Amino acid sequence: MRSRWLKLLGVLFTLSLVAAACGDSDDDDGGTATTEAGTETTAEGGTETTAEGGAATTEGEGGGAADLSGAEFTLFGAPTGVEGEAMQGFLDVYGEQTGADITYEGSDSFEEQLRIRVEGGNPPSVAFTPQPASICEFADAGELVSLEDMGYDIAAMETAHGSFWMNLGVCADGNHYGVPWFPNLKSIVWYNVAAFEAGGYEIPATYEELVALSQQIADDGGTPWCIGYGSEAATGWPGTDWIEDIIVRSSGTDTYTQWFQHEIPFDDPAVVGAFDMYEEIFFGEGFVLGGTDNVAAIDFREAPLPMFDDPPGCLMHKQGSFIANFFPEGGEEEVSFFPFPTIGGNTGAMGGGDTLMVFEDDPAIAQAVQDWTTPTWQCVLASPDGGTASEFGGHGVAGVERLPGNKDVSLDCYETETARIQAEAIREALAADAFVFDASDLMPPAVGQGTFWTGMIDWSRGTPTAEVVTAVEASWPA
């Protein structure tokens, strides 16, 4: 991988918005139109699935442009600034092709404002949330329209986007209420390019190779890792990302889901095994710059900085794409990244993402939401000009690229190599049903944003694994 494409690191921030898609097709031709009577007619090349009063579904096709003339509604979300402008740009392109008039509203206080609007009887027609745990709060209160009622093909969506994300929107009545849209990626290891080249170090494909590489660097007199857990009241969370990435690869998505849903205890052997694997790196002799006792005192934003020293203080740093925001000015040429390695042949991708919720029961809205998650419209959402693959261009805002939530989105939809590499990792994980959300964000706050964080601090300072996982398990709400 070339380092020069990291001049475009500004792109990474839009990729790291807590923001995966649930389209249903590969072919850019096709799509459906919804008639006033609520029946569906298939556009050129499409296939027809009729759902009385619901949206047409074109499983196996790429989306196309349905006729939604006269449809007018609002989409509400968290992105503002250039990210919000890109969202409106995407909706404008969609409107030009379909006749729909859709306005985007962004808010820095999205979660609070959404609840105020819903409780006040004035919900948006559609919203997308970075907090999937909030979906069933609205669904159980009768505020949302289910995917089943909108006529969506659930099986096809699970194939395109993985069952993990789809299952986050399954609520008390057994129906689905969350429509995956676009993700971010945390499963990244950054590295100093020149130091790797000078040392003849190869990018590791497996976790065993990552441990061996760490030992090789240490044997050569270098320090493999920069690690910092400091984050004010949230100190400890960077350590949870290591455990989550290891568990999804070592034990699979089913066990990972059972873990954050507390269907298995926090001190389950799968969790203990993940700590044991992390210990190989974290407590490796000379593996961590400054020693492990100091990790909790090192601010996560400052942790990667020694990687840019001359000579570098460390050669690798595990952190999501957003950490590029804290790289030193002019240091972009010095680093690149590789996906977190496989374990036992299992791949995976851990991060977050935005999930769509539909508040208004309208066939045109159901059709639009479904379109947005297809490869065709994901391609428009992906980059300013849609790369070389988009049928309708891009959203038109420079510097904004969003990762695909549909496994069939072409890598050619992206303008930068950075985005393409991350998009490929996401696509592979979706295809393998191995894309997962940050587990600590899905656990009860007392655990995920409490004892799990503090447990990682204690562990980093020498508290035995058994004691840490037992304490976290004991803290789980009844």
Secondary structure, DSSP 8 states (H G I E B T S, - for coil): --SGGGGGTHHHHHHTS-------EEESS--EEE-TTS-EEE-TT------TTS----TEE-------TT-EEEEEES--HHHHHHHHHHHHHHHHHH--EEEEEE-TTHHHHHHHHHHTT---SEEEES-GGGHHHHHHTT-S--TTTTT--HHHHHHHH-HHHHHTTB-TTS-B--EEEEEEE--EEEEEHHHHHHHT----SBHHHHHHHHHHHHHTT---B----B-GGGTTHHHHHHHHHHHHHHTHHHHHHHHHTTSS-TT-HHHHHHHHHHHHHHTSTT-BTT-GGGGGGSBTTTTTGGGGSSS-S-SEEE--GGGGGGS-TT-GGGEEEEE--BBTTB--EEEEEEEEEE-S--HHHHHHHHHHTSHHHHHHHHSSS-TTT-SS-----TT-----SSTT--GGG-SSHHHHHHHHHHHHHHHTT-EEE-HHHHS-HHIIIIIHHHHHHHHHTT--HHHHHHHHHHHS--
